[in-house]
């Protein structure tokens, strides 16, 4: 399964303060991912059952230095949305692995592509 998602605005791996301050952005990203995954499955993409690998491709808007681990962490809400949609069975350590993490510049249309493959 491959899903293209928007750039995760409103949260970062370094958000400070109370969790309630960022809960709205996290909920929004989770819902966006759920809806995109449901649409992908309605268009014929199959859910990935059991063990899987998630490959991340980030299309960043500029050359600013970014930490790959932090970018993956910010996608947690997206992964939860995929699980909510039934596109994956979950994201716990027994079934989910982080695969490749690639980054390229795409100034006009930043975003994230997640490729979920059976392990």
N, C-alpha and C positions, 0 to 999 in steps of 0.2 A: 504494500500500500504506500502511496506517495501523496502527501498533502502539502499544499502551499498555504502558508499562513502569513498574516501581516507582521510587520516589525513590532515586537512586544513593548509598546509604549506604556509608561506609567509605573513600571517596576524596574528594579535593578537588583543585582545580587548584593548590593551594598546599601539598600534602603535602611534608613535608621528610623527609630521611633516605634510607636505602637503598631502592632499588626493590623489594627482596625483602620489605620490611615492608608494602607495599601490593599485592603481586602476588596474594595470595589474594582480596582484595576485587575486584580487576580481573578475575581469572579467573571469579569468581562472576557478576559483572555481564555478562560476555561470554557465559557459558553461559545465563543467564536470557534474554538477548535472542535468542540462537539458538533456544532452545526456544519462545519466544513467536512468533518469526517462522515457524518450522516449523509451529506450530499454525495460525497465520493462513493460511498457504498451503494447509494441509490443509482449511481451512474455505472455500477458494475465492478468497482474495486472490491476485493474481498478483504474481510477482517483477517487479522493474523492471530491465530489461536496458539496458546501455550508460549513456549520460549521464543523470544524474538530479540533482534538487534535493531537499535535505532541509529540511523546515520543522520547527522545534522549538516545542513548547508545553510550558512548565513550569508545573506546578501546585505552588506552593510552600506550605509549612505555616504560614508566618507572614510578617509585614511586614519581616523583617530585610532589610537592603540586600544585594543580590547583584549581581554583575557578570555580565551576559549572556554575555560571551565566556568567562568561567570556567565557566559552566554548560554551555555547548556543549562545552568541552574535556573536562569530566567525562563526557560522553556518548560519548567515544571508544571505550570498551569496548563500549557498546551497538552502535555502528556496526560494529565488528569482528565482533560476534555476528551481525548481519544478513548480513554478507558470508559468515561461516562457514555460515550456513543456506542460502546461495544466493539470498537475497531481493534482493540487489544484487550487481553484478559486482565491486565493490571500492569503496574510498573515496579513491583517489588523485586528485590535482589535475586529471587529464585528463578524468575522467568525473563527479566529484562536486562539487556546489556547495552552499554553505550558503544556504538561503533565509531565511524569516522566523524571528525568535526572539521568541516572545511569552511573557509571564509573567502568571499570575493566582494569587490566593490560593485554596487549597482546604485548609482546616485539617484536616479529618478524613481525607483520603486523598491525600497528596502523590504526585506521580509525573511522568512525562514521556510526552508523545505525540509520536511521530515520524511525519510524513507524507512519504512518498517518492514523488516524481512524476517522470515522464520529462521530460527537458529538451528 
